Every structure is written in structure tokens, then in C-alpha cells.
Amino acid sequence: MKENNSLVTIANLSREDIMHLLHQAEKFEREPNRTILSDKVVATLFFEPSTRTRLSFETAANRLGARVIGFTDPKVTSSTKGETLKDTIMMVSNYADVIVMRHYLEGAARYAAEISPVPVINAGDGANQHPTQTLLDLYSIYKTQGTLDNLHIYLVGDLKYGRTVHSLIMAMRHFNPTFHFIAPKELAMPEEYKIYCQNRNIPFVEEEEFNADIIANADILYMTRVQRERFTDLMEYERVKDVYILKASMLKDAKPTMKVLHPLPRVNEIAYDVDDDPHAYYFQQARNGLYARQAIICNTLGITV
Ligand code: CP
């Protein structure tokens, strides 16, 4: 946690920071209901739609005794009258102890953290970063694999616009991963993240094929949704939206310990028959978000349990 104790990017967190947060999340999972924030107000400002991130943050705050204010639709705020993001943040910081913000513009969270008198938690900024999703992803990987070290992590689908995979790559730099980037050319991992891996000697393989043989060596199969809202050309979206669909039959040769993760929401990329397969872990992963976000809120406020 840096910049006014804000959480803007996962890149700022050391291995020790990450492990501390995961151990805090373990404690919250054992005991999620604690009135340790009864004098705190948490603001949730969502300029973009959300189900899990907003509701798990609000549940996290409520289970810790905090009060929650905020909005789920900027159309009901004075931003429609021309109020700037700066003025909105300055106003909300008069009322709340911490601001959780999702915004459609890349860099909006960093800007908010720079000007805000209270800490800002980035709940997703455009196609850039989603650090709290990454922490719950790391918690899910840690719980299911018993370690974060030396894992083969397969990232599948929209690697161009998927902010969760970008944040996950950065976080895993501390843990000696091997990545497989499985995407069609149109949605390939951006050069900047491949350079990021090369500069840190993180091995990665790029593939376009997606089948049972390709994924047989995976420890984690991280599926992603093709992000319709980021396309300027909807014809291109139509061309690639169903390019990879994971079916239960494709998991027959998977390692017994392998888990399928997905930040959700899913559209077509995981068939419903996978839900009953023991490798499926995406609903538990979303539940882990509650505990990870309890840890993040407390850490941002300087509270350790
Ligand atoms: N994973 C995730 O960010 O989900 P929501 O968009 O529903 O918050």
C-alpha cells in the first residue's frame, strides 16, 4: 500500500505486502463478522457497472461494522451537471474514511489517489488494473495450491483488454511463475506486459490453440470474458467473442489439483457443464473476494487483526 495508503496498482505491493494481506484474509475467512470499523464510513463510487466488486466491498464493510455510502450509476450524481472527478473526490473525502472507486478511464484511480485526502482503493480503471481482484485471485490460488510459487498459470481469452490478467502478471512476478497466454491474435497480450515479463525473466508461451492437450500441464486455468464494452468495432467483437469455450470434456487430462478461475461475469467462455466439475473454482473465488476485501479495507485504514 503506497500513495496515502491507497491501493492503485498491484505493482506497488512487495511479496511481503501480498503475503501479509493473504494471511489477513485467512483470519477474516475464519471470522468474517467483527465490529472493528464501527466508527468508519466507506464510500463506493462506481462509474462503471459491477456486481461482485461493489457487493463484496459493501459486504466486507458491513460485516466489519462500517457504514457505506456511494452510488452505482454516475447518472444520478452531479457529474451529469459537469462536476469534475477532482471535485467529486474532494466532496466524498469530506464524508468518508476510504473511497472505493471503479472508473472507465485508465489512470483515474491514480489521479484520485493523488488528490484525495483519504485513501482510494482502485476497483478497476478501464482496461488498466484491477488490484483487488488480483488479491482475491492470489488468495484463491494460495488456498487451492498451498503456495504461490513455481506455478504454471494459463491465461485464456481476452488478454488485450482484460485488466485482471494484467494485474495478475504483475503480482506473480514475486513467485517465479510460468505463463501461457492463450488468445486469438486480435486479443493477444499487449507488448508492454510481454516486455514486463522479459525484463523480469518470467517465462511465457503464446498459443492460439485451446484444447485438452494444451491445458493438461496447467496448475491454474484463468478464463476471461471477451470485453464487449472495450471494443470500438463491434464487428470485431462478434468475430472473436466465442473463440474459446471451455467444456467439461476438455478437463479429462487436467491435473487433479488444477483449478479453473474466472473473475466473472462469464458470458459463453465456460460451458455450464464445467460448473459441476471438481476443477471449477470460480464461485468460491468470488466468495474469497469478501475476505480479501476485508483485509484490503483494514490495511488501507492501518488496521491489522
Ligand atoms: N470480477 C469483477 O470485477 O466483477 P464485477 O464487474 O461484477 O465487479
py3Dmol code that shows the C-alpha trace and the ligand (Angstrom):
import py3Dmol

protein = """\
ATOM      1  CA  MET A   1       0.000   0.000   0.000  1.00  0.00           C
ATOM      2  CA  LYS A   2       1.571   3.290  -1.048  1.00  0.00           C
ATOM      3  CA  GLU A   3       0.399   6.804  -2.023  1.00  0.00           C
ATOM      4  CA  ASN A   4      -1.576   7.940   1.006  1.00  0.00           C
ATOM      5  CA  ASN A   5      -2.075   4.230   1.839  1.00  0.00           C
ATOM      6  CA  SER A   6      -4.155   3.985  -1.329  1.00  0.00           C
ATOM      7  CA  LEU A   7      -4.235   0.809  -3.415  1.00  0.00           C
ATOM      8  CA  VAL A   8      -3.927   1.965  -7.035  1.00  0.00           C
ATOM      9  CA  THR A   9      -1.831  -0.740  -8.663  1.00  0.00           C
ATOM     10  CA  ILE A  10      -0.672  -4.177  -7.686  1.00  0.00           C
ATOM     11  CA  ALA A  11       2.788  -3.176  -8.936  1.00  0.00           C
ATOM     12  CA  ASN A  12       3.383  -1.291  -5.673  1.00  0.00           C
ATOM     13  CA  LEU A  13       2.982  -4.376  -3.485  1.00  0.00           C
ATOM     14  CA  SER A  14       6.011  -6.398  -2.409  1.00  0.00           C
ATOM     15  CA  ARG A  15       5.931 -10.148  -1.801  1.00  0.00           C
ATOM     16  CA  GLU A  16       5.721  -9.381   1.937  1.00  0.00           C
ATOM     17  CA  ASP A  17       2.797  -6.942   1.398  1.00  0.00           C
ATOM     18  CA  ILE A  18       0.919  -9.593  -0.590  1.00  0.00           C
ATOM     19  CA  MET A  19       1.550 -12.392   1.907  1.00  0.00           C
ATOM     20  CA  HIS A  20       0.516 -10.116   4.789  1.00  0.00           C
ATOM     21  CA  LEU A  21      -2.798  -9.374   3.044  1.00  0.00           C
ATOM     22  CA  LEU A  22      -3.404 -13.059   2.298  1.00  0.00           C
ATOM     23  CA  HIS A  23      -2.783 -14.001   5.921  1.00  0.00           C
ATOM     24  CA  GLN A  24      -5.168 -11.237   6.991  1.00  0.00           C
ATOM     25  CA  ALA A  25      -7.759 -12.619   4.549  1.00  0.00           C
ATOM     26  CA  GLU A  26      -7.342 -16.072   6.141  1.00  0.00           C
ATOM     27  CA  LYS A  27      -8.204 -14.559   9.505  1.00  0.00           C
ATOM     28  CA  PHE A  28     -11.282 -12.838   8.088  1.00  0.00           C
ATOM     29  CA  GLU A  29     -12.397 -16.081   6.466  1.00  0.00           C
ATOM     30  CA  ARG A  30     -12.232 -17.773   9.876  1.00  0.00           C
ATOM     31  CA  GLU A  31     -14.155 -14.884  11.496  1.00  0.00           C
ATOM     32  CA  PRO A  32     -15.792 -12.523   8.971  1.00  0.00           C
ATOM     33  CA  ASN A  33     -18.083 -10.725  11.431  1.00  0.00           C
ATOM     34  CA  ARG A  34     -16.126  -8.286  13.626  1.00  0.00           C
ATOM     35  CA  THR A  35     -17.225  -4.768  14.598  1.00  0.00           C
ATOM     36  CA  ILE A  36     -13.797  -3.203  14.221  1.00  0.00           C
ATOM     37  CA  LEU A  37     -14.845  -0.421  11.802  1.00  0.00           C
ATOM     38  CA  SER A  38     -17.917   0.879  13.641  1.00  0.00           C
ATOM     39  CA  ASP A  39     -16.539   4.455  13.539  1.00  0.00           C
ATOM     40  CA  LYS A  40     -15.741   4.325   9.807  1.00  0.00           C
ATOM     41  CA  VAL A  41     -17.598   5.267   6.638  1.00  0.00           C
ATOM     42  CA  VAL A  42     -16.673   3.536   3.364  1.00  0.00           C
ATOM     43  CA  ALA A  43     -17.662   5.227   0.075  1.00  0.00           C
ATOM     44  CA  THR A  44     -18.198   3.101  -3.028  1.00  0.00           C
ATOM     45  CA  LEU A  45     -18.136   5.200  -6.218  1.00  0.00           C
ATOM     46  CA  PHE A  46     -18.933   3.078  -9.266  1.00  0.00           C
ATOM     47  CA  PHE A  47     -18.726   4.967 -12.564  1.00  0.00           C
ATOM     48  CA  GLU A  48     -18.944   1.576 -14.353  1.00  0.00           C
ATOM     49  CA  PRO A  49     -21.260  -1.404 -13.720  1.00  0.00           C
ATOM     50  CA  SER A  50     -20.296  -4.086 -11.192  1.00  0.00           C
ATOM     51  CA  THR A  51     -21.887  -6.945  -9.293  1.00  0.00           C
ATOM     52  CA  ARG A  52     -19.133  -8.732  -7.359  1.00  0.00           C
ATOM     53  CA  THR A  53     -16.652  -5.970  -6.674  1.00  0.00           C
ATOM     54  CA  ARG A  54     -19.176  -3.493  -5.314  1.00  0.00           C
ATOM     55  CA  LEU A  55     -21.284  -6.002  -3.399  1.00  0.00           C
ATOM     56  CA  SER A  56     -18.287  -7.780  -1.880  1.00  0.00           C
ATOM     57  CA  PHE A  57     -16.728  -4.459  -0.813  1.00  0.00           C
ATOM     58  CA  GLU A  58     -20.027  -3.365   0.706  1.00  0.00           C
ATOM     59  CA  THR A  59     -20.493  -6.750   2.403  1.00  0.00           C
ATOM     60  CA  ALA A  60     -16.922  -6.571   3.685  1.00  0.00           C
ATOM     61  CA  ALA A  61     -17.555  -3.104   5.161  1.00  0.00           C
ATOM     62  CA  ASN A  62     -20.930  -4.107   6.626  1.00  0.00           C
ATOM     63  CA  ARG A  63     -19.559  -7.271   8.245  1.00  0.00           C
ATOM     64  CA  LEU A  64     -16.858  -5.152   9.896  1.00  0.00           C
ATOM     65  CA  GLY A  65     -19.416  -2.681  11.284  1.00  0.00           C
ATOM     66  CA  ALA A  66     -18.681   0.248   8.931  1.00  0.00           C
ATOM     67  CA  ARG A  67     -21.360   2.376   7.274  1.00  0.00           C
ATOM     68  CA  VAL A  68     -21.424   2.507   3.459  1.00  0.00           C
ATOM     69  CA  ILE A  69     -22.307   5.438   1.183  1.00  0.00           C
ATOM     70  CA  GLY A  70     -21.955   5.780  -2.581  1.00  0.00           C
ATOM     71  CA  PHE A  71     -23.503   5.336  -5.975  1.00  0.00           C
ATOM     72  CA  THR A  72     -23.794   2.612  -8.588  1.00  0.00           C
ATOM     73  CA  ASP A  73     -24.655   4.865 -11.506  1.00  0.00           C
ATOM     74  CA  PRO A  74     -22.914   8.210 -12.152  1.00  0.00           C
ATOM     75  CA  LYS A  75     -26.060   9.414 -13.965  1.00  0.00           C
ATOM     76  CA  VAL A  76     -27.645  10.037 -10.551  1.00  0.00           C
ATOM     77  CA  THR A  77     -24.744  12.245  -9.417  1.00  0.00           C
ATOM     78  CA  SER A  78     -23.726  15.833 -10.128  1.00  0.00           C
ATOM     79  CA  SER A  79     -21.156  14.601 -12.652  1.00  0.00           C
ATOM     80  CA  THR A  80     -24.084  14.885 -15.115  1.00  0.00           C
ATOM     81  CA  LYS A  81     -24.114  18.633 -14.319  1.00  0.00           C
ATOM     82  CA  GLY A  82     -20.433  18.875 -15.212  1.00  0.00           C
ATOM     83  CA  GLU A  83     -18.813  18.260 -11.816  1.00  0.00           C
ATOM     84  CA  THR A  84     -15.264  17.028 -12.346  1.00  0.00           C
ATOM     85  CA  LEU A  85     -13.761  13.845 -10.898  1.00  0.00           C
ATOM     86  CA  LYS A  86     -11.496  16.043  -8.779  1.00  0.00           C
ATOM     87  CA  ASP A  87     -14.417  17.872  -7.190  1.00  0.00           C
ATOM     88  CA  THR A  88     -16.353  14.618  -6.690  1.00  0.00           C
ATOM     89  CA  ILE A  89     -13.392  13.050  -4.874  1.00  0.00           C
ATOM     90  CA  MET A  90     -12.842  16.170  -2.748  1.00  0.00           C
ATOM     91  CA  MET A  91     -16.525  16.148  -1.743  1.00  0.00           C
ATOM     92  CA  VAL A  92     -16.670  12.443  -0.908  1.00  0.00           C
ATOM     93  CA  SER A  93     -13.472  12.676   1.122  1.00  0.00           C
ATOM     94  CA  ASN A  94     -15.352  15.126   3.378  1.00  0.00           C
ATOM     95  CA  TYR A  95     -17.760  12.326   4.245  1.00  0.00           C
ATOM     96  CA  ALA A  96     -15.861   9.021   4.097  1.00  0.00           C
ATOM     97  CA  ASP A  97     -12.691   7.497   5.596  1.00  0.00           C
ATOM     98  CA  VAL A  98     -11.858   5.484   2.475  1.00  0.00           C
ATOM     99  CA  ILE A  99     -13.043   5.628  -1.143  1.00  0.00           C
ATOM    100  CA  VAL A 100     -13.511   2.518  -3.293  1.00  0.00           C
ATOM    101  CA  MET A 101     -13.748   3.647  -6.926  1.00  0.00           C
ATOM    102  CA  ARG A 102     -14.333   1.953 -10.274  1.00  0.00           C
ATOM    103  CA  HIS A 103     -13.893   4.206 -13.303  1.00  0.00           C
ATOM    104  CA  TYR A 104     -13.921   3.667 -17.050  1.00  0.00           C
ATOM    105  CA  LEU A 105     -10.776   5.775 -17.610  1.00  0.00           C
ATOM    106  CA  GLU A 106      -7.322   4.231 -17.270  1.00  0.00           C
ATOM    107  CA  GLY A 107      -5.384   6.250 -14.714  1.00  0.00           C
ATOM    108  CA  ALA A 108      -8.478   7.605 -12.943  1.00  0.00           C
ATOM    109  CA  ALA A 109      -7.623   5.730  -9.732  1.00  0.00           C
ATOM    110  CA  ARG A 110      -4.087   7.091  -9.639  1.00  0.00           C
ATOM    111  CA  TYR A 111      -5.370  10.610 -10.214  1.00  0.00           C
ATOM    112  CA  ALA A 112      -7.982  10.209  -7.474  1.00  0.00           C
ATOM    113  CA  ALA A 113      -5.368   8.871  -5.045  1.00  0.00           C
ATOM    114  CA  GLU A 114      -3.057  11.794  -5.774  1.00  0.00           C
ATOM    115  CA  ILE A 115      -5.658  14.426  -4.964  1.00  0.00           C
ATOM    116  CA  SER A 116      -7.686  12.646  -2.272  1.00  0.00           C
ATOM    117  CA  PRO A 117      -7.110  13.444   1.413  1.00  0.00           C
ATOM    118  CA  VAL A 118      -8.362   9.911   2.253  1.00  0.00           C
ATOM    119  CA  PRO A 119      -7.114   6.596   0.798  1.00  0.00           C
ATOM    120  CA  VAL A 120      -8.507   5.415  -2.529  1.00  0.00           C
ATOM    121  CA  ILE A 121      -8.906   1.746  -3.458  1.00  0.00           C
ATOM    122  CA  ASN A 122      -8.898   1.050  -7.197  1.00  0.00           C
ATOM    123  CA  ALA A 123     -11.877  -1.206  -8.001  1.00  0.00           C
ATOM    124  CA  GLY A 124     -10.913  -1.265 -11.702  1.00  0.00           C
ATOM    125  CA  ASP A 125      -9.816   1.568 -14.028  1.00  0.00           C
ATOM    126  CA  GLY A 126     -10.660   0.928 -17.675  1.00  0.00           C
ATOM    127  CA  ALA A 127      -8.529  -1.801 -19.229  1.00  0.00           C
ATOM    128  CA  ASN A 128      -5.655  -0.913 -16.922  1.00  0.00           C
ATOM    129  CA  GLN A 129      -5.664  -2.557 -13.459  1.00  0.00           C
ATOM    130  CA  HIS A 130      -7.946  -4.359 -11.024  1.00  0.00           C
ATOM    131  CA  PRO A 131      -5.681  -4.872  -7.997  1.00  0.00           C
ATOM    132  CA  THR A 132      -8.337  -6.028  -5.525  1.00  0.00           C
ATOM    133  CA  GLN A 133      -9.460  -8.724  -7.979  1.00  0.00           C
ATOM    134  CA  THR A 134      -5.819  -9.781  -8.153  1.00  0.00           C
ATOM    135  CA  LEU A 135      -5.568 -10.097  -4.401  1.00  0.00           C
ATOM    136  CA  LEU A 136      -8.631 -12.344  -4.305  1.00  0.00           C
ATOM    137  CA  ASP A 137      -7.199 -14.292  -7.247  1.00  0.00           C
ATOM    138  CA  LEU A 138      -3.933 -14.724  -5.346  1.00  0.00           C
ATOM    139  CA  TYR A 139      -5.853 -15.775  -2.250  1.00  0.00           C
ATOM    140  CA  SER A 140      -7.746 -18.342  -4.335  1.00  0.00           C
ATOM    141  CA  ILE A 141      -4.540 -19.677  -5.874  1.00  0.00           C
ATOM    142  CA  TYR A 142      -2.832 -19.821  -2.480  1.00  0.00           C
ATOM    143  CA  LYS A 143      -5.767 -21.648  -0.888  1.00  0.00           C
ATOM    144  CA  THR A 144      -6.094 -24.227  -3.641  1.00  0.00           C
ATOM    145  CA  GLN A 145      -2.413 -24.833  -4.451  1.00  0.00           C
ATOM    146  CA  GLY A 146      -0.973 -24.311  -0.961  1.00  0.00           C
ATOM    147  CA  THR A 147       1.631 -21.935  -2.430  1.00  0.00           C
ATOM    148  CA  LEU A 148       2.029 -19.128  -4.955  1.00  0.00           C
ATOM    149  CA  ASP A 149       5.489 -20.276  -6.017  1.00  0.00           C
ATOM    150  CA  ASN A 150       6.560 -22.056  -9.223  1.00  0.00           C
ATOM    151  CA  LEU A 151       3.097 -22.459 -10.746  1.00  0.00           C
ATOM    152  CA  HIS A 152       2.070 -22.862 -14.397  1.00  0.00           C
ATOM    153  CA  ILE A 153      -0.619 -20.275 -14.962  1.00  0.00           C
ATOM    154  CA  TYR A 154      -2.643 -20.334 -18.177  1.00  0.00           C
ATOM    155  CA  LEU A 155      -4.413 -17.078 -19.080  1.00  0.00           C
ATOM    156  CA  VAL A 156      -7.121 -17.584 -21.689  1.00  0.00           C
ATOM    157  CA  GLY A 157      -9.305 -15.294 -23.788  1.00  0.00           C
ATOM    158  CA  ASP A 158      -9.261 -11.514 -23.875  1.00  0.00           C
ATOM    159  CA  LEU A 159      -5.704 -10.796 -22.823  1.00  0.00           C
ATOM    160  CA  LYS A 160      -5.737  -7.425 -24.588  1.00  0.00           C
ATOM    161  CA  TYR A 161      -8.473  -5.691 -22.629  1.00  0.00           C
ATOM    162  CA  GLY A 162      -8.624  -7.939 -19.545  1.00  0.00           C
ATOM    163  CA  ARG A 163      -7.346  -5.788 -16.698  1.00  0.00           C
ATOM    164  CA  THR A 164      -7.429  -8.732 -14.272  1.00  0.00           C
ATOM    165  CA  VAL A 165      -4.812 -10.670 -16.233  1.00  0.00           C
ATOM    166  CA  HIS A 166      -2.591  -7.591 -16.480  1.00  0.00           C
ATOM    167  CA  SER A 167      -2.669  -7.147 -12.706  1.00  0.00           C
ATOM    168  CA  LEU A 168      -2.143 -10.884 -12.116  1.00  0.00           C
ATOM    169  CA  ILE A 169       1.047 -10.913 -14.205  1.00  0.00           C
ATOM    170  CA  MET A 170       2.470  -8.050 -12.164  1.00  0.00           C
ATOM    171  CA  ALA A 171       1.569  -9.639  -8.841  1.00  0.00           C
ATOM    172  CA  MET A 172       3.020 -13.026  -9.777  1.00  0.00           C
ATOM    173  CA  ARG A 173       6.452 -11.524 -10.533  1.00  0.00           C
ATOM    174  CA  HIS A 174       7.413 -12.309  -6.937  1.00  0.00           C
ATOM    175  CA  PHE A 175       6.570 -16.018  -7.235  1.00  0.00           C
ATOM    176  CA  ASN A 176       8.519 -17.467 -10.190  1.00  0.00           C
ATOM    177  CA  PRO A 177       5.527 -18.329 -12.403  1.00  0.00           C
ATOM    178  CA  THR A 178       5.467 -19.758 -15.920  1.00  0.00           C
ATOM    179  CA  PHE A 179       2.710 -18.161 -18.000  1.00  0.00           C
ATOM    180  CA  HIS A 180       0.835 -19.454 -21.007  1.00  0.00           C
ATOM    181  CA  PHE A 181      -1.001 -16.713 -22.913  1.00  0.00           C
ATOM    182  CA  ILE A 182      -3.807 -18.293 -24.954  1.00  0.00           C
ATOM    183  CA  ALA A 183      -5.580 -15.750 -27.137  1.00  0.00           C
ATOM    184  CA  PRO A 184      -6.506 -15.058 -30.747  1.00  0.00           C
ATOM    185  CA  LYS A 185      -4.237 -12.517 -32.483  1.00  0.00           C
ATOM    186  CA  GLU A 186      -6.834  -9.765 -32.072  1.00  0.00           C
ATOM    187  CA  LEU A 187      -6.850 -10.208 -28.272  1.00  0.00           C
ATOM    188  CA  ALA A 188      -3.195 -11.096 -27.691  1.00  0.00           C
ATOM    189  CA  MET A 189      -1.345  -9.998 -24.582  1.00  0.00           C
ATOM    190  CA  PRO A 190      -0.161  -6.405 -25.148  1.00  0.00           C
ATOM    191  CA  GLU A 191       3.546  -5.910 -25.829  1.00  0.00           C
ATOM    192  CA  GLU A 192       4.060  -3.923 -22.619  1.00  0.00           C
ATOM    193  CA  TYR A 193       3.153  -6.964 -20.478  1.00  0.00           C
ATOM    194  CA  LYS A 194       5.329  -9.290 -22.533  1.00  0.00           C
ATOM    195  CA  ILE A 195       8.218  -6.849 -22.108  1.00  0.00           C
ATOM    196  CA  TYR A 196       7.370  -6.704 -18.400  1.00  0.00           C
ATOM    197  CA  CYS A 197       7.831 -10.492 -18.232  1.00  0.00           C
ATOM    198  CA  GLN A 198      11.007 -10.470 -20.335  1.00  0.00           C
ATOM    199  CA  ASN A 199      12.582  -7.787 -18.147  1.00  0.00           C
ATOM    200  CA  ARG A 200      11.954  -9.941 -15.075  1.00  0.00           C
ATOM    201  CA  ASN A 201      12.938 -13.296 -16.626  1.00  0.00           C
ATOM    202  CA  ILE A 202       9.377 -14.592 -16.311  1.00  0.00           C
ATOM    203  CA  PRO A 203       8.941 -17.342 -18.923  1.00  0.00           C
ATOM    204  CA  PHE A 204       5.835 -17.241 -21.090  1.00  0.00           C
ATOM    205  CA  VAL A 205       4.468 -19.126 -24.090  1.00  0.00           C
ATOM    206  CA  GLU A 206       1.922 -17.686 -26.513  1.00  0.00           C
ATOM    207  CA  GLU A 207      -0.631 -20.018 -28.118  1.00  0.00           C
ATOM    208  CA  GLU A 208      -3.751 -19.706 -30.220  1.00  0.00           C
ATOM    209  CA  GLU A 209      -4.864 -23.337 -29.820  1.00  0.00           C
ATOM    210  CA  PHE A 210      -7.101 -24.145 -26.848  1.00  0.00           C
ATOM    211  CA  ASN A 211      -7.729 -27.835 -26.197  1.00  0.00           C
ATOM    212  CA  ALA A 212      -7.315 -30.608 -23.593  1.00  0.00           C
ATOM    213  CA  ASP A 213      -3.689 -31.321 -24.547  1.00  0.00           C
ATOM    214  CA  ILE A 214      -2.647 -27.681 -24.293  1.00  0.00           C
ATOM    215  CA  ILE A 215      -4.063 -27.242 -20.781  1.00  0.00           C
ATOM    216  CA  ALA A 216      -3.001 -30.637 -19.339  1.00  0.00           C
ATOM    217  CA  ASN A 217       0.025 -29.136 -17.555  1.00  0.00           C
ATOM    218  CA  ALA A 218      -1.804 -26.161 -16.019  1.00  0.00           C
ATOM    219  CA  ASP A 219      -1.956 -25.530 -12.269  1.00  0.00           C
ATOM    220  CA  ILE A 220      -4.351 -22.642 -12.801  1.00  0.00           C
ATOM    221  CA  LEU A 221      -6.572 -22.131 -15.850  1.00  0.00           C
ATOM    222  CA  TYR A 222      -7.655 -18.491 -15.713  1.00  0.00           C
ATOM    223  CA  MET A 223     -10.512 -17.906 -18.160  1.00  0.00           C
ATOM    224  CA  THR A 224     -11.600 -14.396 -19.156  1.00  0.00           C
ATOM    225  CA  ARG A 225     -14.601 -12.820 -20.829  1.00  0.00           C
ATOM    226  CA  VAL A 226     -14.183 -11.029 -24.152  1.00  0.00           C
ATOM    227  CA  GLN A 227     -14.846  -7.452 -23.039  1.00  0.00           C
ATOM    228  CA  ARG A 228     -17.516  -6.139 -25.388  1.00  0.00           C
ATOM    229  CA  GLU A 229     -17.519  -2.709 -23.711  1.00  0.00           C
ATOM    230  CA  ARG A 230     -13.880  -2.048 -24.703  1.00  0.00           C
ATOM    231  CA  PHE A 231     -14.343  -2.662 -28.461  1.00  0.00           C
ATOM    232  CA  THR A 232     -14.756   0.318 -30.782  1.00  0.00           C
ATOM    233  CA  ASP A 233     -15.544  -2.061 -33.686  1.00  0.00           C
ATOM    234  CA  LEU A 234     -18.455  -4.358 -32.727  1.00  0.00           C
ATOM    235  CA  MET A 235     -17.902  -6.453 -35.884  1.00  0.00           C
ATOM    236  CA  GLU A 236     -14.517  -7.396 -34.462  1.00  0.00           C
ATOM    237  CA  TYR A 237     -16.190  -8.309 -31.157  1.00  0.00           C
ATOM    238  CA  GLU A 238     -18.648 -10.590 -32.991  1.00  0.00           C
ATOM    239  CA  ARG A 239     -15.735 -12.297 -34.757  1.00  0.00           C
ATOM    240  CA  VAL A 240     -13.842 -13.181 -31.578  1.00  0.00           C
ATOM    241  CA  LYS A 241     -16.461 -13.399 -28.815  1.00  0.00           C
ATOM    242  CA  ASP A 242     -16.910 -17.176 -28.892  1.00  0.00           C
ATOM    243  CA  VAL A 243     -13.427 -18.165 -29.973  1.00  0.00           C
ATOM    244  CA  TYR A 244     -12.683 -20.175 -26.794  1.00  0.00           C
ATOM    245  CA  ILE A 245     -15.297 -22.098 -24.847  1.00  0.00           C
ATOM    246  CA  LEU A 246     -14.133 -24.353 -22.009  1.00  0.00           C
ATOM    247  CA  LYS A 247     -16.183 -27.557 -21.790  1.00  0.00           C
ATOM    248  CA  ALA A 248     -16.053 -30.243 -19.085  1.00  0.00           C
ATOM    249  CA  SER A 249     -14.766 -32.784 -21.624  1.00  0.00           C
ATOM    250  CA  MET A 250     -11.613 -30.673 -22.047  1.00  0.00           C
ATOM    251  CA  LEU A 251     -10.687 -31.213 -18.374  1.00  0.00           C
ATOM    252  CA  LYS A 252     -10.307 -35.003 -18.557  1.00  0.00           C
ATOM    253  CA  ASP A 253      -6.469 -34.875 -18.615  1.00  0.00           C
ATOM    254  CA  ALA A 254      -6.090 -31.914 -16.273  1.00  0.00           C
ATOM    255  CA  LYS A 255      -4.006 -32.230 -13.105  1.00  0.00           C
ATOM    256  CA  PRO A 256      -6.239 -33.266 -10.179  1.00  0.00           C
ATOM    257  CA  THR A 257      -5.226 -30.123  -8.277  1.00  0.00           C
ATOM    258  CA  MET A 258      -5.788 -27.784 -11.225  1.00  0.00           C
ATOM    259  CA  LYS A 259      -8.434 -25.112 -10.670  1.00  0.00           C
ATOM    260  CA  VAL A 260     -10.415 -23.104 -13.193  1.00  0.00           C
ATOM    261  CA  LEU A 261     -10.631 -19.454 -12.195  1.00  0.00           C
ATOM    262  CA  HIS A 262     -12.605 -16.658 -13.812  1.00  0.00           C
ATOM    263  CA  PRO A 263     -13.057 -13.123 -12.469  1.00  0.00           C
ATOM    264  CA  LEU A 264     -16.684 -13.270 -13.672  1.00  0.00           C
ATOM    265  CA  PRO A 265     -19.081 -12.278 -15.131  1.00  0.00           C
ATOM    266  CA  ARG A 266     -18.916 -15.073 -17.709  1.00  0.00           C
ATOM    267  CA  VAL A 267     -20.765 -14.947 -20.978  1.00  0.00           C
ATOM    268  CA  ASN A 268     -20.053 -18.020 -23.153  1.00  0.00           C
ATOM    269  CA  GLU A 269     -16.443 -18.833 -22.336  1.00  0.00           C
ATOM    270  CA  ILE A 270     -17.182 -21.503 -19.699  1.00  0.00           C
ATOM    271  CA  ALA A 271     -19.908 -24.011 -20.557  1.00  0.00           C
ATOM    272  CA  TYR A 272     -22.366 -24.724 -17.753  1.00  0.00           C
ATOM    273  CA  ASP A 273     -21.275 -28.368 -17.581  1.00  0.00           C
ATOM    274  CA  VAL A 274     -17.953 -27.183 -16.091  1.00  0.00           C
ATOM    275  CA  ASP A 275     -19.773 -25.808 -13.018  1.00  0.00           C
ATOM    276  CA  ASP A 276     -20.177 -29.317 -11.568  1.00  0.00           C
ATOM    277  CA  ASP A 277     -16.613 -30.379 -12.343  1.00  0.00           C
ATOM    278  CA  PRO A 278     -14.267 -30.541  -9.319  1.00  0.00           C
ATOM    279  CA  HIS A 279     -11.800 -28.296 -11.162  1.00  0.00           C
ATOM    280  CA  ALA A 280     -14.292 -25.408 -11.218  1.00  0.00           C
ATOM    281  CA  TYR A 281     -13.488 -22.829  -8.573  1.00  0.00           C
ATOM    282  CA  TYR A 282     -14.890 -19.509  -9.862  1.00  0.00           C
ATOM    283  CA  PHE A 283     -17.833 -19.243  -7.476  1.00  0.00           C
ATOM    284  CA  GLN A 284     -15.622 -19.929  -4.436  1.00  0.00           C
ATOM    285  CA  GLN A 285     -13.148 -17.443  -5.947  1.00  0.00           C
ATOM    286  CA  ALA A 286     -15.845 -14.739  -5.872  1.00  0.00           C
ATOM    287  CA  ARG A 287     -16.608 -15.632  -2.255  1.00  0.00           C
ATOM    288  CA  ASN A 288     -12.911 -15.244  -1.418  1.00  0.00           C
ATOM    289  CA  GLY A 289     -13.327 -11.643  -2.593  1.00  0.00           C
ATOM    290  CA  LEU A 290     -15.197 -10.852   0.598  1.00  0.00           C
ATOM    291  CA  TYR A 291     -12.279 -11.898   2.819  1.00  0.00           C
ATOM    292  CA  ALA A 292      -9.620 -10.356   0.590  1.00  0.00           C
ATOM    293  CA  ARG A 293     -11.519  -7.052   0.559  1.00  0.00           C
ATOM    294  CA  GLN A 294     -11.973  -7.097   4.319  1.00  0.00           C
ATOM    295  CA  ALA A 295      -8.182  -7.381   4.531  1.00  0.00           C
ATOM    296  CA  ILE A 296      -7.700  -4.592   1.970  1.00  0.00           C
ATOM    297  CA  ILE A 297     -10.080  -2.124   3.661  1.00  0.00           C
ATOM    298  CA  CYS A 298      -8.456  -2.726   7.049  1.00  0.00           C
ATOM    299  CA  ASN A 299      -4.943  -2.484   5.671  1.00  0.00           C
ATOM    300  CA  THR A 300      -5.806   0.772   3.913  1.00  0.00           C
ATOM    301  CA  LEU A 301      -7.082   2.139   7.223  1.00  0.00           C
ATOM    302  CA  GLY A 302      -3.963   0.920   9.055  1.00  0.00           C
ATOM    303  CA  ILE A 303      -5.773  -1.823  10.991  1.00  0.00           C
ATOM    304  CA  THR A 304      -4.262  -5.313  11.483  1.00  0.00           C
ATOM    305  CA  VAL A 305      -6.253  -8.191  13.031  1.00  0.00           C
TER     306      VAL A 305
END
"""
ligand_1 = """\
8
CP
N -14.813 -9.521 -11.305
C -15.433 -8.334 -11.325
O -14.804 -7.253 -11.307
O -16.805 -8.426 -11.352
P -17.786 -7.200 -11.382
O -17.548 -6.451 -12.670
O -19.160 -7.783 -11.299
O -17.461 -6.305 -10.214
"""
view = py3Dmol.view(width=600, height=400)
view.addModel(protein, "pdb")
view.setStyle({"model": 0}, {"cartoon": {"style": "trace"}})
view.addModel(ligand_1, "xyz")
view.setStyle({"model": 1}, {"stick": {}})
view.zoomTo()
view.show()
